[in-house]
C-alpha cells in the first residue's frame, strides 16, 4: 500500500492512504487523546498506570461551550442538536431532515460567537462601520474608529504577551524551587 507522509510542527506524522478506509470512533478518540497530551492539554500518564477519568471531558466541554452560542444566535433546536453531535429531540428527526447546506449556513452564523479571540469581533465591528459609513458618507469617522480599534487590539495583544511572559517566569521559579516537577 502506498502512503503519502507529511510532518507537522507539533511532531506527529499524518499518513494519507491512496484508498482511504473509514475512520472508526476509537481511532479518532485515540488520535485526539494523543494530540491533547502532546500539546499539553492533558497530563501525560505515568508509565504502568492507566487513567481513564479526567477532571474535564474534552468533547463534553466543547459542547457546553458551543451549545449556548447556538441558542444565543437563535438557531433552530434540531439543527443545533445535529451540529453538536446529538440525536434530534423526540420525533423531530423523522419529520425534519436538514440538508448539509442548511447545516453549513447555520454553523457559519455562529462562528463569531465561538471564536476565542477579539479579532473576529473587531472585524465584524469594522464591517458594520464600513456599511454605516457608506450609508452616512462619513469616511473620516470610520477611519478614526478603525484606528481606535486597532490601538485597542494592539494594547490587548501586548497585555497578553506580558501575561504569557509572567506565567512562564512563574513556572520557572516554581520548577527551580521544586514545587512542580517535569513528568516527561
C-alpha positions in Angstrom: 0.0 0.0 0.0 1.3 3.4 -0.9 1.5 6.2 1.7 2.0 10.0 1.4 3.6 11.3 4.6 3.7 14.8 5.9 5.3 16.1 9.1 3.7 19.0 11.1 5.2 21.4 13.6 3.7 19.5 16.5 5.8 16.5 15.7 3.5 13.7 14.8 3.0 12.0 11.4 -0.1 12.0 9.3 -0.3 9.3 6.7 -2.8 9.6 3.9 -3.7 6.4 2.0 -4.3 6.3 -1.7 -7.5 4.4 -0.9 -8.7 5.7 2.5 -10.6 3.5 4.9 -13.4 4.6 7.2 -12.2 6.2 10.4 -13.6 4.5 13.5 -14.6 6.3 16.6 -12.0 4.5 18.7 -9.2 5.5 16.3 -10.3 9.1 16.3 -10.6 9.1 20.1 -7.0 7.7 20.4 -5.7 10.3 17.9 -7.4 13.1 19.8 -6.1 11.8 23.1 -2.5 11.7 21.8 -2.9 15.2 20.4 -4.2 16.6 23.7 -1.3 15.0 25.5 1.3 16.2 23.1 0.3 19.8 23.2 -0.2 19.8 27.0 -3.9 20.0 27.5 -3.9 16.6 29.2 -1.1 15.5 31.5 0.9 12.5 30.3 0.2 9.3 32.3 2.9 7.7 34.3 4.4 4.6 32.9 2.5 1.5 34.0 -0.5 3.5 35.3 -3.7 4.0 33.3 -6.0 6.9 33.8 -9.5 6.7 32.1 -11.1 9.6 34.1 -10.2 13.2 33.9 -11.4 16.4 35.5 -12.6 17.9 32.2 -14.2 15.8 29.5 -12.9 17.4 26.4 -15.7 16.7 23.9 -18.4 17.5 26.5 -16.6 20.7 27.3 -16.7 21.8 23.7 -20.4 21.0 23.5 -21.0 23.0 26.7 -19.2 26.0 25.1 -20.9 25.7 21.7 -24.5 25.0 22.8 -25.2 28.4 24.3 -23.7 30.1 21.3 -26.2 28.4 19.0 -29.1 29.2 21.4 -28.0 32.9 21.6 -27.7 33.1 17.8 -31.3 32.0 17.5 -30.6 28.7 15.7 -33.3 26.0 15.2 -33.0 23.4 18.0 -33.0 20.4 15.7 -30.2 21.8 13.6 -28.3 22.8 16.8 -28.5 19.3 18.2 -27.4 17.7 14.9 -24.4 20.1 14.7 -23.2 19.3 18.2 -23.5 15.6 17.7 -26.7 14.8 19.5 -29.7 13.0 18.0 -32.8 15.1 17.3 -35.3 15.6 20.1 -38.4 13.4 20.0 -39.9 12.8 16.6 -38.3 15.8 15.0 -35.7 13.7 13.3 -38.4 11.8 11.4 -40.1 14.9 10.1 -37.3 17.4 9.5 -34.0 16.3 8.0 -31.9 19.4 7.1 -29.5 19.2 4.2 -25.8 19.8 4.5 -26.1 23.3 3.0 -28.7 24.2 5.7 -26.4 22.9 8.4 -23.5 24.8 6.9 -25.4 28.1 6.9 -26.4 27.5 10.5 -22.9 26.8 11.6 -21.5 29.9 9.8 -23.9 32.1 11.7 -22.3 31.0 15.0 -18.6 31.4 14.1 -18.3 34.9 15.6 -19.8 33.7 18.9 -17.5 30.7 19.3 -14.3 32.4 18.2 -12.0 32.8 21.2 -10.2 36.0 20.2 -11.3 39.6 19.8 -10.1 39.6 16.2 -13.4 38.3 14.8 -15.4 40.7 16.9 -13.3 43.6 15.8 -13.6 42.6 12.1 -17.3 42.4 12.5 -17.4 45.9 14.1 -15.2 47.1 11.2 -17.6 45.7 8.6 -20.6 47.3 10.4 -18.7 50.6 10.5 -18.0 50.3 6.8 -21.7 49.8 6.0 -22.7 52.7 8.3 -20.1 55.0 6.8 -21.1 54.2 3.2 -24.7 54.9 4.2 -23.8 58.1 6.0 -20.9 59.1 3.8 -18.7 59.7 6.8 -15.4 58.0 6.0 -13.3 60.1 8.4 -15.3 58.7 11.3 -14.8 55.2 10.1 -11.0 55.7 9.8 -10.9 57.1 13.4 -12.9 54.2 14.7 -10.7 51.7 12.8 -7.6 53.3 14.3 -9.1 53.2 17.8 -10.0 49.6 17.4 -6.5 48.8 16.1 -4.9 50.5 19.0 -7.1 48.7 21.4 -6.3 45.4 19.7 -2.5 46.1 19.9 -2.8 47.0 23.6 -4.7 43.8 24.3 -2.1 41.8 22.5 0.7 43.5 24.4 -1.1 42.7 27.7 -1.5 39.1 26.7 2.2 38.9 25.8 3.1 40.3 29.3 0.9 37.8 31.0 2.4 35.0 29.0 5.9 36.1 29.9 4.9 36.4 33.6 3.3 32.9 33.6 6.5 31.4 32.1 8.6 33.2 34.7 6.4 31.9 37.4 6.6 28.3 36.1 10.4 28.6 36.0 10.5 29.8 39.6 8.2 27.0 40.8 10.2 24.4 38.9 13.5 25.7 40.3 12.1 25.6 43.9 10.9 22.0 43.3 7.2 22.8 43.8 6.4 21.4 40.3 8.3 18.6 38.6 8.8 17.6 35.0 6.8 14.4 34.2 8.5 13.8 30.9 
